Amino acid sequence: MTRAIVIAVDGTAASGKGTLAERLARHFGFAHLDSGSLYRLTAFHLLRAGGAADDEAAALAAARGVDPSDARNHDLRGSDIAEAASIVAAYPRVRAELLSWQRRFAEAPPGGAPGAVIDGRDIGTVVCPKADAKLFVDALAQTRAHRRWLELGGAVSEEAVLAEILARDARDRARAAAPLRPAPDAALLDTSGLDIDAAFAAALALVAPRVEEALAVCHRG
């Protein structure tokens, strides 16, 4: 049986990693998983049940009930969900609960796809450390805050969004469980001055050689 090719796309909030991962998946005909949706769903179910993000036991219970296919049925873009997701993602037991699901997706992508593109914050370092291609996406905090502010339709001030971005960066990088950091073998991409088409072209140039090499090895095997 031919093994699945895996592309790990990590990066900071609003850096463009999710959009790039989706486009890479379409380009190669791979399945795509936004691992952040697992944590946002956990936060969504936690808050809907009246729980609090600082209640680790309640967060773990919410994580155990997550169905990734349910992500499209809810609006998970709210700042309250993003904030709670960032907090619950720091709990080791929550991360462990969702880790096995992500690894199964990588090992056996749905629909018989020949590979998987998974984006998140610890894909290349923890979830799939042996991924065939790794990309770490970042951008200036001010740039990322402006992008997120536009996504939210100006519902909150850009200054408030920037403060949230900076706070999330600090939590993600300082947490004991799977802190946000580039894998040593990840290609780095700064999207600060790039539109999505230019960012995708740069991302593709970075990962395509590794994917093609992995595919060649699989075909020889």
TIKEBA-689240 format. One record per residue (C-alpha): x, y, z. Coordinates in Angstrom, 3 decimals, m for minus. Layout:
BEGIN
{x->X | y->Y | z->Z}
...
! end
This chain:
BEGIN
{x->0.000 | y->0.000 | z->0.000}
{x->1.402 | y->3.438 | z->m0.989}
{x->1.754 | y->5.734 | z->1.974}
{x->0.121 | y->9.151 | z->2.021}
{x->2.234 | y->12.245 | z->1.363}
{x->1.925 | y->14.848 | z->4.117}
{x->2.416 | y->18.610 | z->3.926}
{x->2.537 | y->20.376 | z->7.310}
{x->1.660 | y->24.073 | z->7.277}
{x->2.201 | y->25.884 | z->10.574}
{x->2.145 | y->29.547 | z->11.439}
{x->0.782 | y->32.435 | z->13.417}
{x->m2.813 | y->33.611 | z->13.559}
{x->m4.011 | y->35.425 | z->10.402}
{x->m0.722 | y->34.784 | z->8.600}
{x->m2.589 | y->33.149 | z->5.703}
{x->m1.596 | y->29.575 | z->6.509}
{x->m5.162 | y->28.213 | z->6.254}
{x->m5.814 | y->29.704 | z->2.827}
{x->m2.414 | y->28.549 | z->1.593}
{x->m3.022 | y->25.038 | z->2.919}
{x->m6.373 | y->24.859 | z->1.136}
{x->m4.822 | y->25.979 | z->m2.145}
{x->m1.908 | y->23.576 | z->m1.809}
{x->m4.360 | y->20.740 | z->m1.196}
{x->m6.337 | y->21.629 | z->m4.329}
{x->m3.152 | y->21.925 | z->m6.379}
{x->m1.862 | y->18.476 | z->m5.432}
{x->m5.262 | y->16.768 | z->m5.120}
{x->m4.689 | y->16.142 | z->m1.406}
{x->m7.170 | y->16.184 | z->1.467}
{x->m7.078 | y->19.259 | z->3.713}
{x->m7.506 | y->19.530 | z->7.472}
{x->m7.625 | y->22.794 | z->9.401}
{x->m6.493 | y->21.507 | z->12.791}
{x->m7.494 | y->24.802 | z->14.345}
{x->m11.119 | y->23.944 | z->13.606}
{x->m10.825 | y->21.074 | z->16.096}
{x->m9.878 | y->23.509 | z->18.841}
{x->m12.485 | y->26.061 | z->17.753}
{x->m15.152 | y->23.341 | z->17.818}
{x->m13.959 | y->22.354 | z->21.277}
{x->m14.285 | y->25.970 | z->22.387}
{x->m17.679 | y->26.321 | z->20.680}
{x->m19.150 | y->23.278 | z->22.430}
{x->m17.545 | y->24.286 | z->25.723}
{x->m19.047 | y->27.782 | z->25.659}
{x->m22.426 | y->26.580 | z->24.361}
{x->m22.639 | y->24.195 | z->27.321}
{x->m22.006 | y->27.087 | z->29.696}
{x->m18.439 | y->26.071 | z->30.451}
{x->m15.450 | y->28.339 | z->30.875}
{x->m12.161 | y->28.228 | z->28.989}
{x->m10.221 | y->28.028 | z->32.253}
{x->m11.966 | y->24.763 | z->33.202}
{x->m9.616 | y->22.093 | z->31.847}
{x->m11.895 | y->19.172 | z->32.728}
{x->m14.826 | y->20.753 | z->30.892}
{x->m12.577 | y->21.533 | z->27.916}
{x->m11.449 | y->17.914 | z->27.771}
{x->m15.067 | y->16.711 | z->27.811}
{x->m15.859 | y->19.099 | z->24.960}
{x->m12.841 | y->17.858 | z->22.973}
{x->m14.003 | y->14.253 | z->23.317}
{x->m17.286 | y->15.165 | z->21.646}
{x->m15.775 | y->16.978 | z->18.664}
{x->m16.862 | y->15.872 | z->15.195}
{x->m14.712 | y->17.694 | z->12.596}
{x->m17.446 | y->17.368 | z->9.961}
{x->m19.568 | y->19.591 | z->12.204}
{x->m17.308 | y->22.608 | z->11.653}
{x->m19.239 | y->23.801 | z->8.598}
{x->m22.499 | y->23.864 | z->10.567}
{x->m21.414 | y->26.625 | z->12.951}
{x->m19.888 | y->30.083 | z->12.793}
{x->m16.540 | y->29.607 | z->14.497}
{x->m15.024 | y->32.950 | z->13.547}
{x->m16.116 | y->34.978 | z->16.577}
{x->m13.453 | y->36.548 | z->18.773}
{x->m14.883 | y->34.806 | z->21.853}
{x->m14.409 | y->31.405 | z->20.234}
{x->m10.922 | y->32.286 | z->18.976}
{x->m9.934 | y->33.448 | z->22.449}
{x->m11.317 | y->30.333 | z->24.145}
{x->m9.747 | y->28.065 | z->21.509}
{x->m6.329 | y->29.566 | z->22.184}
{x->m6.743 | y->28.923 | z->25.908}
{x->m8.013 | y->25.337 | z->25.687}
{x->m5.314 | y->24.500 | z->23.123}
{x->m2.728 | y->24.968 | z->25.879}
{x->m4.132 | y->22.052 | z->27.901}
{x->m1.992 | y->18.932 | z->27.368}
{x->m4.955 | y->16.553 | z->27.803}
{x->m7.015 | y->18.438 | z->25.217}
{x->m4.111 | y->18.363 | z->22.762}
{x->m3.574 | y->14.649 | z->23.359}
{x->m7.278 | y->13.962 | z->22.751}
{x->m7.175 | y->15.701 | z->19.358}
{x->m3.699 | y->14.512 | z->18.378}
{x->m4.717 | y->10.962 | z->17.492}
{x->m7.517 | y->12.229 | z->15.234}
{x->m5.084 | y->14.415 | z->13.298}
{x->m2.568 | y->11.602 | z->12.888}
{x->m5.231 | y->9.232 | z->11.577}
{x->m6.199 | y->11.870 | z->9.011}
{x->m2.552 | y->12.137 | z->7.910}
{x->m2.074 | y->8.389 | z->7.673}
{x->m5.328 | y->7.709 | z->5.809}
{x->m6.628 | y->10.882 | z->4.114}
{x->m10.367 | y->10.725 | z->3.406}
{x->m11.688 | y->10.027 | z->m0.065}
{x->m8.663 | y->7.973 | z->m1.010}
{x->m6.577 | y->11.106 | z->m1.523}
{x->m2.872 | y->10.421 | z->m2.132}
{x->m1.851 | y->12.933 | z->0.495}
{x->m2.897 | y->15.371 | z->3.194}
{x->m2.248 | y->19.031 | z->3.894}
{x->m2.727 | y->19.868 | z->7.557}
{x->m2.415 | y->23.376 | z->8.924}
{x->m2.048 | y->24.452 | z->12.517}
{x->0.589 | y->25.435 | z->15.027}
{x->2.359 | y->22.179 | z->15.877}
{x->1.861 | y->20.015 | z->12.790}
{x->5.495 | y->19.880 | z->11.716}
{x->6.862 | y->19.663 | z->15.260}
{x->4.413 | y->17.323 | z->17.046}
{x->1.536 | y->15.988 | z->14.944}
{x->3.525 | y->14.979 | z->11.856}
{x->7.228 | y->15.446 | z->12.623}
{x->8.110 | y->13.262 | z->9.630}
{x->5.949 | y->15.213 | z->7.165}
{x->7.338 | y->15.195 | z->3.640}
{x->7.171 | y->18.979 | z->3.341}
{x->6.927 | y->21.583 | z->6.074}
{x->6.053 | y->25.253 | z->5.756}
{x->5.989 | y->27.881 | z->8.509}
{x->3.986 | y->30.993 | z->7.640}
{x->4.265 | y->34.310 | z->9.454}
{x->3.655 | y->38.033 | z->8.919}
{x->4.034 | y->41.243 | z->10.871}
{x->1.559 | y->41.470 | z->13.748}
{x->0.107 | y->44.709 | z->12.375}
{x->m0.455 | y->43.092 | z->8.987}
{x->m2.140 | y->40.086 | z->10.531}
{x->m4.338 | y->42.271 | z->12.722}
{x->m5.488 | y->44.261 | z->9.693}
{x->m6.368 | y->41.075 | z->7.827}
{x->m8.352 | y->39.730 | z->10.763}
{x->m10.089 | y->43.100 | z->11.220}
{x->m11.210 | y->42.982 | z->7.596}
{x->m12.467 | y->39.403 | z->8.068}
{x->m14.541 | y->40.552 | z->11.044}
{x->m16.080 | y->43.351 | z->8.998}
{x->m14.935 | y->46.050 | z->11.360}
{x->m17.086 | y->44.692 | z->14.185}
{x->m14.340 | y->45.608 | z->16.654}
{x->m11.541 | y->48.145 | z->16.502}
{x->m8.321 | y->47.264 | z->14.713}
{x->m6.423 | y->48.140 | z->17.897}
{x->m8.424 | y->45.550 | z->19.828}
{x->m7.736 | y->42.936 | z->17.156}
{x->m4.006 | y->43.696 | z->17.320}
{x->m4.037 | y->43.304 | z->21.104}
{x->m5.786 | y->39.950 | z->20.721}
{x->m3.280 | y->38.811 | z->18.076}
{x->m0.334 | y->39.727 | z->20.304}
{x->m1.881 | y->37.999 | z->23.316}
{x->m2.531 | y->34.870 | z->21.283}
{x->1.022 | y->34.858 | z->19.930}
{x->2.349 | y->35.074 | z->23.475}
{x->0.152 | y->32.199 | z->24.702}
{x->0.958 | y->30.008 | z->21.697}
{x->4.695 | y->30.504 | z->22.005}
{x->4.889 | y->30.189 | z->25.792}
{x->2.651 | y->27.184 | z->26.413}
{x->4.300 | y->24.078 | z->27.797}
{x->2.419 | y->21.720 | z->25.461}
{x->3.536 | y->21.968 | z->21.821}
{x->4.562 | y->25.638 | z->21.719}
{x->4.362 | y->27.499 | z->18.443}
{x->7.743 | y->27.368 | z->16.712}
{x->9.043 | y->26.423 | z->13.263}
{x->10.263 | y->22.875 | z->12.832}
{x->14.032 | y->22.849 | z->12.190}
{x->13.430 | y->21.551 | z->8.665}
{x->10.513 | y->23.838 | z->7.801}
{x->10.677 | y->26.326 | z->4.950}
{x->9.879 | y->29.844 | z->6.207}
{x->7.468 | y->32.172 | z->4.408}
{x->6.760 | y->35.786 | z->5.419}
{x->3.513 | y->36.938 | z->3.798}
{x->3.613 | y->40.533 | z->5.112}
{x->3.995 | y->42.169 | z->1.702}
{x->2.262 | y->39.511 | z->m0.393}
{x->m1.268 | y->39.151 | z->m1.689}
{x->m2.749 | y->35.665 | z->m1.645}
{x->m1.705 | y->34.799 | z->m5.203}
{x->1.894 | y->35.852 | z->m4.605}
{x->1.928 | y->34.054 | z->m1.260}
{x->0.638 | y->30.868 | z->m2.875}
{x->3.241 | y->31.040 | z->m5.637}
{x->5.958 | y->31.398 | z->m3.001}
{x->4.527 | y->28.560 | z->m0.891}
{x->4.267 | y->26.262 | z->m3.886}
{x->7.858 | y->26.972 | z->m4.884}
{x->8.993 | y->26.025 | z->m1.393}
{x->7.059 | y->22.774 | z->m0.952}
{x->6.704 | y->21.410 | z->m4.496}
{x->10.262 | y->20.021 | z->m4.761}
{x->9.821 | y->18.072 | z->m1.526}
{x->6.412 | y->16.756 | z->m2.538}
{x->7.669 | y->15.709 | z->m5.957}
{x->10.642 | y->13.935 | z->m4.367}
{x->8.344 | y->12.089 | z->m1.947}
{x->5.994 | y->11.085 | z->m4.749}
{x->8.916 | y->9.781 | z->m6.789}
{x->10.103 | y->7.681 | z->m3.855}
{x->6.603 | y->6.270 | z->m3.371}
{x->6.315 | y->5.362 | z->m7.046}
{x->9.709 | y->3.654 | z->m7.002}
{x->8.662 | y->1.738 | z->m3.911}
! end
